[in-house]
Each structure stands twice: as C-alpha cells, then as structure tokens.
Amino acid sequence: MSTLSLARSLFALTAGTHFLFVALTLGLATLVAIMQTRAVFGDSAVHFRMVRFWGQLYVINYAVGIVTGLLMEFQFGLNWPGLTDHARDVFGAPLAMETLVAFFIESTFLGLWIFGWDRLNRYAHLTLIWVVTLTAYASAYFILVANGFLKNPVGYVRFGGELRVDSAGTLFTNPAALLPLGHITAGAFLTAGFFMAGVSAWHLRRSEEPEFYRRSLRIGLISVVVAIVPSAVFGGVQFGFIRETVGAQPATGLAVATMMFAWAWMFVVAVMALVKLPFTAWLMRGRIFLRVVMMTLPVPYVAMLAGWIYRESGRQPWLIYGVLRTEDAVRPIGHGAMIAVFAGVTTLFAVLVVVNIALLRRYARGGPDGSALGRPEPAARPEPVPSF
C-alpha cells in the first residue's frame, strides 16, 4: 500500500471505530436521563436501580470512547497537515467549539453526576445528566458541521492560499450536517435500544430480576420502535447529497446493501416488538423472541458502520469536495514511518475495543447489584479506643 492509502486506511479504521462508541454513548445517555427523570418524579426505586446499572455501562463506553476520539483527532496534525493548512479556520472552528464548549462541559458535568450521588439534591443531580445528554448532542452536531464541510463546502471564501469563514450561518446550517444529525440520532436510539433490550433478554432467559429487566426490555424496545422509521427517513433524504460525490467504488454498493439488509432485520424485530409490547406476559414468555433480540444487538453497529463507509468513501479523490484533493493533504513522510504509525495506532485501537467489550460484558452480566455507580461508601470504622 502507498503512503496515501495507509493514511486513508488508518483514519477510516480509527474514525469508524470511534463512531461506534459515539452511537451507543449518545443513545444510552438519553435513555439513562429519561429513566432518572422517571425515578425522580415518580419516586421509583426500581428506576433508580436501572439508572445505576445502565448508567455504569454508559460511563464505561464513554470513557473508552473519549480515548479513541483523542487518538483519532491527533491524526489531523500527524497525517493530514494539508487540511489544517488550507482550511484551518473553516474546518477548525466547529472542532474547536466541540472541544471547548461541548466536550469540556459534557465531561465536567458527567464527573459531577458520577460523584454526586447522595451528595446533591435529586433534582440537581437529574439536571446534571440532562446537561450531559444535551452537550453530547451539541458535540455530535459540531463534528458533523466539520464533516459536512468536507462533503459540501459552503460558507467560505478564499484568502490567499487559505479558506476563511465567510458566512457562519451558512456553515452551521449546512444540509450535509443537519440531515446526518437526524439520521445519527435515530441510529443512536436504535443502537442503545437494542443494547438495552439484548442485555435484558439475556437476563430474562435466565429468570434473573424479572421486574427489573422487564422494564429495561420495554424501554429498549420502545426506543427501537420510535426510532426505526425516522432512521430510514433521514437516511433516505440524504441520498440526493451523497449521490453527487459517490463514484463507482465497489465499497459504496456493498455498504448500501449491508445497510439496507441490517435495517430490514431491525424493522422486522421492531414490528414484532410493537405487537408484543402491550402484552407483558407474552413479552416475558417469548423465549424465541428474546433470543432474536439478543442476536440483533450487534446489527445497529453494522448498519451505522456501513452507512458511514457509504457516506465517506464516495468523496474520493477529494478531501474537501472540489477544493482540496486527498493526495495534496497527506503528510509526505517515509513509507516505513507510515507503516509504523499504522501498526501502532491500530494495535492500540484494537486493545481499546477489546477492553471496552470485556468491561461491558462483565458489568452487564453482573446485574444491578454489581454496579458501583452511586453505591454508598461504606461507613468508616471507629478507631479503637486504647485501654490502659
């Protein structure tokens, strides 16, 4: 592989992997916030337990996803200096807003939420998780603004050899950013919904905590039912923009076929869920259905990744469509150095993915009583009084 191909492959692997973390984080944060709202205003003990259990899984995925995101962004300066040289202002502005506004606010308030259990008023604690959720969507939006500019460059003017922001309103209302935001939001709900439903189905098949996991299963399946049609609608309206840059590359056709098949599978499961949801006993005793739900857990990930490949691969040979070619933006370093970077970064990403799966699997199987999130600290033992 050439240096350019290695650099493209490395960014594709890292960005695609990070995107999968984002999908679960975005959807699960919303569902946890909804559960905590129900717990606070309904004074529901079981919902508080659900917040602790699903919240811990969310925190694990978020923490590992942060590391993958930081490593991915390092590549802009490491491998793609041409992008920052030519479009520093236009491309960098939304990324800076994502980092300074969304990321730091989200991380700060998440830390307060994690360590604020039993220390803050329940309404203040609830506010924290909603701030975390809303800033997560803001973060996704700013990233999509930067990405949308690469596909549909608008709101800029040339100044010498650089691109400068000419219309911030045009840049931040780019259809290539707004339409994917709706599609990714729906996809995030599908990912989190099937994640909750799949884990709950696994426990229900073992007759563990039936009340707890019945409620969790319902929330997950309701999320799937609500999101399945919007995901297709927002995906469909993007084809007009994407067709302008999609060439005859084999990856795009395969990605579309994979995406369509995955959506069709999820749609069938969503219809089954819609029929069974009103009947609690039927939902609980449907062991074949529970197994199907478990099998569907990875399908949203496949659909999201296929959609991302379809959206991104068709832009080539342009990094900024019609403005900057990919070959003109890559760092001209030696082939051996690029191989070393590729091997090192992909190995690290593989380790992070394995660690995340192992931790999610461990704590998901452990059940709500194994959650450390929000667990009261053990009372300190009194110091022994010396006897004389």
C-alpha positions, -999 to 999 in steps of 0.1 A, spaced: 0 0 0 11 35 -7 17 61 20 -16 78 10 -35 45 11 -21 37 45 -30 72 59 -66 69 45 -70 34 58 -57 44 93 -82 73 95 -110 51 82 -103 25 109 -100 49 137 -129 72 128 -152 43 121 -143 26 154 -148 58 173 -182 64 156 -194 31 170 -186 43 206 -205 75 199 -236 57 187 -240 38 220 -230 68 241 -254 92 225 -284 69 227 -277 54 261 -271 88 277 -306 99 266 -323 67 279 -305 70 312 -316 106 315 -352 95 308 -350 67 334 -336 91 360 -364 116 353 -390 88 359 -372 78 390 -371 113 405 -406 124 397 -422 90 402 -400 82 433 -394 48 418 -368 26 435 -366 2 406 -359 31 382 -331 44 404 -316 9 403 -319 10 365 -302 43 363 -272 30 383 -269 -2 362 -273 13 327 -255 44 338 -225 24 347 -224 8 313 -228 42 297 -199 56 317 -176 27 307 -184 32 270 -180 69 273 -146 67 290 -131 44 264 -147 63 236 -130 95 248 -96 79 244 -104 67 208 -117 102 200 -85 119 212 -63 94 192 -84 100 161 -81 138 163 -43 136 167 -42 123 131 -52 157 117 -19 171 127 0 138 123 -10 127 89 -31 154 73 -13 188 77 -27 199 43 -62 200 58 -52 223 87 -30 245 64 -57 251 38 -89 251 60 -77 259 95 -104 285 101 -134 268 84 -127 232 94 -111 241 128 -139 264 140 -165 237 147 -139 213 160 -127 240 185 -163 246 196 -168 209 200 -137 206 222 -140 238 242 -178 240 246 -193 206 243 -166 182 253 -154 200 284 -189 208 296 -200 173 290 -170 158 308 -173 182 337 -210 176 343 -206 139 339 -180 138 366 -203 158 389 -231 133 380 -209 103 388 -196 115 421 -227 135 431 -249 105 441 -263 111 476 -243 143 478 -266 165 457 -303 173 457 -321 147 435 -333 175 411 -298 190 408 -284 155 401 -311 150 375 -302 183 359 -266 172 355 -274 141 334 -296 162 311 -268 187 306 -245 158 298 -270 145 273 -277 178 256 -240 186 253 -234 152 238 -258 161 210 -241 195 207 -207 177 204 -222 155 176 -235 185 158 -202 204 158 -184 173 145 -210 169 117 -206 206 108 -168 200 102 -175 167 84 -203 182 63 -180 210 51 -157 183 36 -186 169 16 -204 201 8 -181 231 13 -202 262 20 -198 294 39 -162 301 30 -141 324 9 -105 320 -4 -79 343 12 -46 338 -4 -39 300 -1 -63 296 28 -101 292 33 -117 316 57 -152 317 71 -174 340 50 -208 331 65 -210 313 98 -248 309 94 -243 291 61 -215 269 75 -235 259 106 -268 252 87 -251 231 60 -277 204 49 -247 180 48 -245 184 86 -282 188 97 -296 158 78 -270 134 91 -276 147 127 -312 134 124 -301 101 109 -274 96 136 -298 105 164 -322 79 152 -294 54 148 -281 61 183 -316 53 197 -316 20 177 -281 11 190 -289 19 226 -324 4 224 -311 -29 211 -282 -29 235 -307 -25 265 -331 -50 250 -304 -75 242 -288 -74 277 -322 -76 293 -333 -105 271 -301 -124 282 -310 -120 319 -347 -127 313 -339 -161 297 -322 -169 329 -351 -157 350 -329 -131 368 -346 -100 383 -377 -103 361 -393 -70 371 -360 -51 366 -352 -65 332 -388 -65 321 -389 -27 325 -355 -24 309 -366 -45 279 -396 -24 274 -376 8 274 -351 -6 249 -378 -19 226 -399 13 228 -367 32 218 -363 8 188 -400 12 177 -398 50 179 -365 53 160 -368 27 133 -388 47 108 -371 81 113 -337 64 108 -349 54 73 -365 87 65 -334 108 75 -312 83 57 -332 84 25 -333 122 22 -295 123 22 -291 103 -9 -295 134 -31 -265 150 -14 -244 118 -13 -251 108 -50 -232 139 -61 -200 126 -47 -204 88 -48 -184 73 -76 -183 37 -88 -162 24 -60 -173 -12 -50 -173 -3 -13 -203 20 -17 -225 -5 -33 -217 -32 -7 -222 -6 21 -257 2 8 -267 -34 5 -254 -41 40 -271 -11 55 -305 -19 38 -303 -56 50 -295 -45 86 -323 -20 86 -348 -46 72 -338 -70 100 -343 -43 127 -376 -33 112 -389 -69 114 -378 -71 151 -394 -36 157 -427 -48 143 -426 -79 164 -419 -58 195 -447 -34 186 -471 -64 186 -458 -79 218 -453 -48 239 -489 -43 251 -489 -79 265 -465 -82 294 -469 -119 299 -464 -127 262 -434 -104 261 -418 -122 291 -425 -158 279 -415 -153 243 -381 -171 246 -376 -173 208 -383 -136 206 -358 -129 234 -332 -149 216 -339 -129 184 -335 -97 203 -301 -109 217 -290 -118 182 -299 -83 169 -277 -64 194 -248 -60 170 -269 -53 139 -273 -15 146 -235 -13 148 -232 -30 114 -258 -6 99 -241 25 113 -207 15 101 -220 6 66 -237 40 64 -205 58 74 -185 39 48 -210 48 21 -211 85 31 -173 89 33 -158 67 7 -176 83 -22 -160 117 -18 -126 104 -31 -103 116 -46 -114 148 -28 -107 155 9 -127 188 6 -150 181 -24 -140 202 -53 -115 222 -33 -87 201 -19 -76 167 -32 -67 140 -7 -32 134 -21 -24 171 -16 -33 170 21 -13 140 34 20 144 51 49 134 28 67 110 52 85 78 45 66 46 38 83 28 67 73 56 91 37 54 80 36 17 84 49 21 119 23 46 127 -4 25 112 6 -6 131 9 13 164 -24 31 163 -44 2 150 -30 -21 177 -39 5 204 -74 8 190 -78 -30 189 -68 -31 226 -93 -4 235 -121 -22 217 -114 -55 234 -112 -37 268 -145 -20 262 -163 -52 252 -148 -71 281 -159 -44 306 -194 -40 292 -198 -78 292 -186 -82 327 -207 -55 342 -238 -63 321 -237 -99 333 -231 -87 369 -266 -72 371 -278 -42 390 -263 -54 424 -228 -54 409 -229 -18 399 -205 5 417 -221 37 403 -240 55 431 -232 29 457 -230 45 491 -195 45 506 -190 21 535 -191 38 568 -157 43 583 -150 20 613 -145 38 645 -109 39 658 -104 15 686 -100 32 720 -68 21 736 -72 5 770 -49 13 799 
